[in-house]
Amino acid sequence: MNTGDRQIRKIVIVGGGSAGWMTAAVLSNALQHGCDITLIESEEIGTVGVGEATIPTIRMFNRTLGIDENEFVKATQGSFKLGIQFVDWAKLGHRYFHPFGSFGRPYDISDIHQHWVAARQAGNSGSLDDVCMAWQAAAAGKFDYPSQDPRSVLSTFDYAYHFDAGLYAAFLRKYSEARHVKRVEGKVASVELDGENGSVASVTLENGAVHSADLFIDCSGFRGLLIEGALHTGYEEWTHWLPCDRAMAVPCASTPDFTPYTRSTARAAGWQWRIPLQQRTGNGYVYSSQQISDTEAAEFLLANLDGQALADPRPLRFVTGRRKQSWNKNVIAVGLSSGFMEPLESTSLHLIQANIAKILAFFPTRDFDPLVTAEFNRVAANETERIRDFLILHYKLTQRDDSPLWRYCAAMEIPDSLQFKIDHFRRFGRLVARDADLFGPASWTAVHIGQFNIPEATDPVLTYRTADSAAWLGKLHAAMAAEAGRMPSHQQFIDRHCKAGG
């Protein structure tokens, strides 16, 4: 079929922020001629900007755009992230690390956590974190690039970033405008639908300007101005599994504890994040409005900062869940307009990136073939549901009973897809993969064991092996500790490669 005369010739992105400018950057880089791209945003409308921590997929995103890492980190006042430390999630006084990378190094046909379970059953009291290169570096406040030599334990970790999301949007705006994206300042006053097929025909701004397009990308945030406001797509709510529905965010002055990792501390009514950037530290309290008032949450957050607050706490309200369709007619939702999952595992920017990737993978003609749209929505739903299950795992696997929130989470019914994974790991330490799992074996292992879903037995195959599990774990720990000792500090690495000015 000849689709040349049905090509998409005009794209309008409604909304800026990280979602809008990430979308504009990718489309302007991929669609090098024959398509006009316009982004409409208003400086009067604030962006959420709570997601200043990322996962390693952001590196691939930047690399695809040809962005220099050091220039990016400088421009966004960024720092490096080796993983997330979870404090008080399993029980008060307990902490564990979710690393980027793996535990241990390939040694036997059985996974390293199987050897850890075997050693534990034999009386070894070491932590699984002891054989995690990312944690050995993070705990010492160190950072360096991973080794490319698979024989080295320095090849077993990965990394992402912390950065100022507003500065990242500005960085990508400059990138996009250099590739002929047209930015229009203004607020959308109304949306006009096509009388024949019900798709979006145009948007009219408050100043009367009308912008039509073949394809609209809705980056308007929680409002979902096009995907929901105009097309009434519908929303699937998940608050019965992820009960937090509010957040307070506030920056504070930097402290000497310049950690190369994010910290998540469970609180009585939710959890608190700590994200160190070069020139400040980002903080937030994600909480359930059923358990604490907004005023109390703001006061609690301010009382639990490492440094002096640099602003008043900024409130955010949300409903955890996803849009029933991310793509409806000629509108594709990207970012918060497509749904929201709290930033517990720093997935907000990844979900933006994932929908943008699918736009290119399923790029339409003006016919908007329902077969294409349906597959886009199927993949998007699978991706978000797998992330949803991973987040629920943190809440479900708790021994805390000191507040109504944690008692509820420990007792709540969870999706069958997640219960199946929990049960398999508890029996023999087996990790059951599912289609579109973003988080890999090391991530699931970290949370299972970190929150006391300890396997009752090792994989039966291990009983046929002659490996000395405890001795091997000891050697790994010693090698990793030695390598961490030789790495530069997080601050030294930034000073050497990517220190922000000002």
C-alpha positions in Angstrom: 0.0 0.0 0.0 1.3 3.4 -0.9 1.3 5.6 2.2 3.3 8.5 0.9 0.4 10.9 0.6 -0.9 9.8 4.0 2.3 10.8 5.9 2.2 12.7 9.1 3.2 16.3 8.1 2.4 18.2 11.3 2.9 17.3 15.0 1.8 19.5 17.9 3.1 18.7 21.4 0.8 20.2 24.1 2.9 20.9 27.2 6.6 21.3 28.0 8.5 20.1 31.0 10.5 16.9 30.8 7.8 15.0 28.9 7.3 17.7 26.2 11.0 18.4 25.6 12.1 14.8 25.7 9.5 14.1 23.1 10.5 17.1 20.9 14.1 16.1 21.1 13.6 12.6 19.9 11.1 13.4 17.2 13.2 16.3 15.8 16.3 14.0 15.8 14.4 11.1 14.1 12.1 13.0 11.7 14.8 15.1 9.9 12.6 16.5 7.1 9.1 16.5 5.9 7.4 17.0 9.2 6.8 20.3 11.2 6.9 19.9 15.0 5.4 22.6 17.3 5.5 22.6 21.1 3.0 24.7 23.0 3.7 25.5 26.6 3.0 28.3 29.1 5.6 29.7 31.5 2.6 30.4 33.9 1.9 26.6 34.2 4.4 25.0 36.5 5.8 21.5 35.9 5.8 18.8 38.5 9.6 18.2 38.5 9.6 15.8 41.4 11.4 13.1 39.5 15.1 14.1 39.7 16.4 10.6 40.1 16.7 8.2 37.1 17.5 4.6 36.2 20.2 3.5 33.7 17.9 3.6 30.6 18.3 7.4 30.6 21.9 7.0 29.5 20.7 5.2 26.4 18.2 8.0 25.8 20.9 10.7 25.9 23.3 8.6 23.9 20.7 8.1 21.1 20.4 11.9 20.9 24.2 12.2 20.7 24.4 14.2 24.0 27.8 14.4 25.7 27.5 13.0 29.2 29.8 15.5 30.9 28.0 18.5 29.2 24.7 17.1 30.3 25.7 16.6 33.9 27.2 20.1 34.1 24.1 21.7 32.5 21.7 19.9 34.9 23.8 20.3 38.1 23.7 16.5 38.1 25.3 13.8 40.1 25.7 10.0 39.8 23.4 7.3 41.1 24.5 3.7 41.8 21.1 2.6 43.1 18.6 3.3 46.0 19.1 2.6 49.7 15.8 1.6 51.4 15.6 2.5 55.1 13.0 1.2 57.5 10.9 -0.5 54.8 11.1 -4.1 56.0 11.1 -3.1 59.6 12.3 -0.1 61.7 16.1 0.0 62.0 16.7 -2.1 58.9 18.2 -1.0 55.5 19.2 -2.5 52.2 20.4 -1.5 48.8 18.8 -1.9 45.4 21.8 -1.7 43.0 22.2 -0.9 39.4 24.0 -3.9 38.0 24.3 -7.3 39.5 25.2 -9.1 42.7 28.5 -10.9 42.6 30.1 -12.0 39.4 29.4 -15.1 37.3 31.0 -18.0 39.0 28.7 -21.0 38.9 25.6 -22.2 37.1 23.5 -21.1 40.1 22.8 -17.4 40.7 24.8 -15.6 43.4 21.8 -15.3 45.7 21.5 -19.0 45.8 25.0 -19.3 47.2 24.1 -16.6 49.7 21.1 -18.5 50.9 23.2 -21.7 51.1 25.9 -19.9 53.2 23.2 -18.3 55.4 21.7 -21.7 56.1 25.2 -22.9 57.1 25.4 -20.1 59.6 27.1 -17.3 57.6 25.6 -13.9 58.7 26.9 -11.8 55.9 24.6 -9.4 54.0 23.8 -9.9 50.3 24.9 -6.2 49.9 28.4 -7.4 50.8 28.8 -8.9 47.3 27.3 -5.9 45.5 30.0 -3.7 43.8 27.5 -0.8 43.5 26.9 -0.8 47.2 30.6 -1.2 48.1 31.3 2.0 46.1 28.1 3.8 47.3 28.7 3.0 50.9 32.2 4.5 50.7 30.9 7.6 48.8 32.9 6.6 45.7 32.2 6.7 42.0 33.9 5.8 38.8 32.9 4.4 35.4 32.3 0.6 35.2 35.1 -1.5 33.7 34.6 -3.0 30.2 36.6 -6.1 31.3 34.0 -8.9 32.2 36.7 -10.6 34.4 36.7 -7.6 36.8 34.2 -7.0 39.6 34.2 -3.4 38.4 32.2 -4.6 35.4 29.3 -5.7 37.6 27.7 -2.3 38.4 25.8 0.2 36.3 24.8 3.8 37.0 22.2 6.6 36.3 21.9 10.2 37.4 20.3 12.7 39.7 19.6 16.0 38.1 17.4 19.1 38.1 14.5 18.2 35.9 13.8 21.8 35.0 17.3 22.3 33.8 17.1 19.1 31.8 14.0 20.4 30.1 15.8 23.6 29.2 18.8 21.6 27.9 16.5 19.6 25.6 14.6 22.7 24.5 17.9 24.2 23.2 18.7 20.8 21.5 15.2 20.7 20.0 15.0 24.3 18.8 18.4 23.8 17.1 16.6 21.0 15.1 13.8 23.3 14.0 11.2 22.6 16.7 9.0 25.6 17.0 8.1 26.7 20.5 4.8 28.6 21.1 4.1 30.4 24.3 0.5 30.2 25.5 -2.3 28.4 27.3 -4.8 26.1 25.5 -8.3 27.6 25.8 -10.2 25.0 23.9 -9.9 21.8 21.9 -11.8 21.3 18.6 -12.7 17.8 17.5 -13.2 16.5 14.0 -17.0 16.2 13.4 -16.6 13.0 11.3 -14.3 10.8 13.3 -14.0 12.5 16.7 -10.3 13.0 16.6 -8.6 16.2 17.7 -8.6 18.7 14.8 -6.9 21.7 16.5 -6.3 23.5 19.7 -7.0 27.2 20.3 -4.9 29.3 22.6 -6.1 32.1 24.9 -4.7 34.6 22.4 -6.9 33.2 19.7 -4.2 31.4 17.8 -5.3 28.1 16.3 -2.9 25.2 15.9 -4.0 22.2 13.8 -2.0 19.0 13.4 -2.2 15.4 12.1 -0.8 14.0 15.3 -1.1 15.5 18.8 1.2 14.5 21.7 -0.4 15.2 25.1 2.3 16.2 27.6 -0.1 18.4 29.6 0.5 16.6 32.9 -2.2 15.2 35.3 -4.9 17.2 33.5 -4.6 15.1 30.3 -6.0 18.0 28.4 -6.4 16.1 25.2 -6.3 12.4 26.1 -8.9 12.9 28.9 -10.3 16.4 28.7 -11.2 16.2 25.0 -11.4 12.4 24.3 -12.6 11.1 27.7 -10.3 8.1 27.5 -10.8 6.9 31.1 -8.5 6.0 33.9 -7.6 2.8 35.8 -6.9 3.6 39.4 -4.4 1.6 41.5 -4.6 3.3 44.9 -5.9 0.2 46.6 -2.4 -1.3 46.0 -0.3 1.9 46.1 -2.2 4.0 48.7 0.0 7.2 48.7 -1.8 10.0 46.9 0.1 13.2 47.9 3.6 14.5 48.0 5.5 17.5 49.4 8.8 18.5 47.7 11.4 20.9 48.9 15.1 21.5 48.2 17.6 22.0 50.9 21.2 23.1 51.1 23.9 20.5 50.3 25.6 18.6 53.0 29.0 16.8 53.1 27.1 13.5 52.8 27.2 13.7 49.0 26.0 10.2 48.3 26.2 8.6 44.9 22.7 7.0 45.5 19.1 7.9 46.3 17.8 7.3 49.8 14.2 6.2 50.4 13.1 6.2 54.1 9.8 4.7 55.0 7.7 6.9 57.4 4.6 6.2 59.3 2.3 7.7 56.6 4.5 7.0 53.5 8.1 7.5 52.6 10.7 10.3 52.2 13.2 10.7 49.3 16.7 12.3 49.4 18.4 13.1 46.1 21.8 14.9 46.2 22.6 17.2 43.3 25.8 19.2 42.9 24.4 22.5 44.4 21.4 21.3 46.5 19.6 18.2 47.8 16.2 17.3 46.6 13.7 16.0 49.2 10.2 14.9 49.3 7.6 13.2 51.4 5.2 10.8 49.5 2.2 10.0 51.8 -1.4 8.9 52.1 -3.9 11.7 52.8 -5.9 9.2 54.8 -3.1 9.0 57.3 -1.7 12.6 57.6 -2.8 16.1 56.6 -0.9 18.2 54.1 0.1 20.6 56.9 1.4 17.9 59.0 3.3 16.3 56.1 5.0 19.6 55.2 6.0 20.2 58.9 7.3 16.6 59.1 9.4 17.0 55.9 10.9 20.3 57.1 11.8 18.7 60.4 13.6 15.8 58.7 16.0 17.6 56.2 19.8 17.2 56.2 20.3 20.9 55.5 18.5 24.3 55.5 15.3 24.4 53.4 15.7 26.6 50.4 12.0 27.1 49.6 8.6 26.3 51.0 7.3 22.7 50.5 5.5 22.4 47.2 2.4 20.2 47.3 1.4 17.6 44.7 -1.8 15.5 44.4 -2.0 12.4 42.3 -4.0 9.3 41.7 -1.8 6.3 41.0 -2.8 4.4 37.9 -2.8 4.6 34.1 -4.9 5.9 31.3 -7.0 3.1 29.8 -5.4 4.0 26.5 -2.2 5.9 26.0 -3.1 6.3 22.3 -6.6 7.3 21.4 -7.5 8.4 17.9 -4.8 10.9 16.9 -3.6 11.7 20.4 -0.7 9.9 22.2 -0.2 10.6 25.9 3.3 11.0 27.2 4.3 11.5 30.8 1.8 12.3 33.6 -1.0 12.5 31.1 -0.7 8.8 30.5 -0.7 7.9 34.2 1.3 8.1 37.3 3.3 5.8 39.5 4.9 7.3 42.6 8.7 7.9 42.2 9.7 5.1 44.5 11.9 3.5 41.9 12.6 6.6 39.8 10.5 5.4 36.8 8.8 8.6 35.8 11.3 9.7 33.2 11.7 6.1 32.0 8.0 5.9 31.3 8.3 9.1 29.3 11.2 7.6 27.4 9.3 4.3 26.8 6.3 6.0 25.3 8.5 8.1 23.0 10.3 5.0 21.9 7.0 3.3 21.1 5.9 6.4 19.1 8.8 5.8 16.7 8.3 2.0 16.8 4.6 2.3 15.8 4.8 5.6 14.0 1.5 6.1 12.2 0.2 7.4 8.9 -2.8 9.8 8.9 -5.0 6.7 8.6 -4.2 5.8 12.3 -4.6 2.0 11.7 -6.5 0.5 14.7 -4.1 -2.5 14.6 -1.1 -0.2 15.3 -2.9 1.7 18.0 -4.0 -1.5 19.7 -0.5 -2.9 19.8 0.9 0.3 21.2 -1.7 0.3 24.0 -1.1 -3.4 24.8 2.7 -2.9 25.1 2.2 0.3 27.2 -0.2 -1.5 29.5 2.1 -4.4 30.0 5.1 -2.1 30.8 3.2 -0.1 33.4 1.6 -3.2 35.1 5.0 -4.8 35.5 6.4 -1.6 37.1 3.3 -1.4 39.2 3.9 -4.9 40.6 7.5 -4.1 41.4 6.4 -1.0 43.4 3.7 -3.0 45.2 6.3 -5.5 46.3 8.0 -2.9 48.5 4.7 -2.1 50.3 3.6 -5.7 50.6 6.8 -7.2 51.9 6.9 -5.4 55.2 7.0 -6.5 58.8 6.1 -3.1 60.1 2.9 -2.8 62.2 3.5 0.5 63.9 1.0 2.5 61.8 -2.3 2.0 60.0 -0.6 2.4 56.6 1.9 -0.4 57.1 -0.7 -2.7 58.7 -2.9 -2.2 55.6 -0.1 -2.9 53.2 1.0 -6.1 54.9 -2.5 -7.5 54.8 -3.7 -6.2 51.4 -4.6 -8.5 48.5 -2.2 -8.0 45.6 -2.3 -8.8 41.9 -2.0 -12.6 41.1 0.9 -11.8 38.8 2.9 -10.5 41.8 1.8 -13.1 44.3 3.0 -15.7 41.9 6.5 -14.1 41.9 6.6 -13.8 45.7 5.6 -17.5 46.1 8.2 -18.8 43.6 11.0 -16.8 45.3 10.0 -17.9 48.8 10.0 -21.6 47.8 13.4 -22.0 46.0 14.7 -18.5 45.4 13.6 -18.6 41.8 12.9 -15.4 39.8 9.9 -15.6 37.5 10.3 -13.3 34.5 7.3 -11.8 32.7 6.9 -10.0 29.4 8.0 -6.4 29.5 9.7 -6.5 33.0 11.7 -3.3 33.2 13.4 -4.5 36.4 15.7 -7.5 36.1 16.8 -10.3 38.4 19.1 -8.2 40.6 16.4 -5.7 41.3 13.8 -8.3 42.3 16.4 -10.2 44.3 17.4 -7.0 46.2 13.8 -6.2 47.3 12.8 -9.9 48.0 15.8 -10.5 50.3 16.1 -6.9 51.5 12.5 -7.1 52.8 12.8 -10.6 54.2 11.2 -12.8 51.6 14.0 -15.2 52.2 13.9 -18.5 50.2 13.0 -21.5 52.3 15.4 -23.6 50.3 18.0 -23.2 47.6 17.5 -24.3 44.0 17.8 -28.1 44.1 20.5 -28.0 41.5 22.8 -26.3 44.0 22.9 -29.5 46.1 24.6 -31.3 43.2 27.4 -28.7 43.1 30.7 -28.8 45.0 31.1 -25.0 45.2 32.1 -23.6 48.6 29.5 -20.8 48.7 30.7 -19.0 51.9 34.4 -19.0 50.7 33.4 -17.6 47.3 31.2 -14.9 48.8 34.1 -13.9 51.1 36.5 -13.6 48.2 34.0 -11.5 46.3 33.5 -9.1 49.2 37.2 -8.6 49.7 37.8 -8.0 46.0 34.9 -5.5 45.8 36.0 -3.6 49.0 39.5 -3.3 47.7 38.3 -1.9 44.3 36.0 0.5 46.1 38.9 1.7 48.1 40.8 2.7 45.0 38.0 4.6 43.4 37.8 8.4 43.5 35.1 9.9 45.8 31.9 11.0 44.2 32.9 14.7 44.6 36.4 14.1 43.2 34.9 12.4 40.1 32.5 15.3 39.5 35.2 17.9 40.1 37.4 16.2 37.5 34.8 15.6 34.8 31.6 17.5 35.0 31.4 20.2 37.7 28.7 22.7 37.2 29.5 26.4 37.2 28.0 29.1 39.4 
